Amino acid sequence: MREATSPRGEFRERPSREERAKFVRKKKCRFCVEKATEIDYKQVMILRKFVTERGKIIPRRITGTCAYHQRYLTNAIKIARNIALMPYLAQ
């Protein structure tokens, strides 16, 4: 596929998908690698790594957690918020 690179209309070849993807490392689930048996709502320091400064839960496509552990992580964060271990939002 060709694309314009300058206002004068010069064209260059776009790199293929394999060339673009060879530098991207597949993210691995942190909890699967550590063989974590459970994600506890009392481990606030671990849970804070999966929440933004504004208080939003970071999606799994960014953190790299698997769907199984993301569900448990989300529930643990919500429980920690409910009993005031973590804030709902930052101000």
Salt bridges, closest charged atoms under 4 A:
GLU3 OE2 - ARG12 NH2 3.49
GLU10 OE2 - ARG8 NH2 2.74
GLU34 OE2 - ARG30 NE 3.58
ASP40 OD2 - LYS42 NZ 3.93
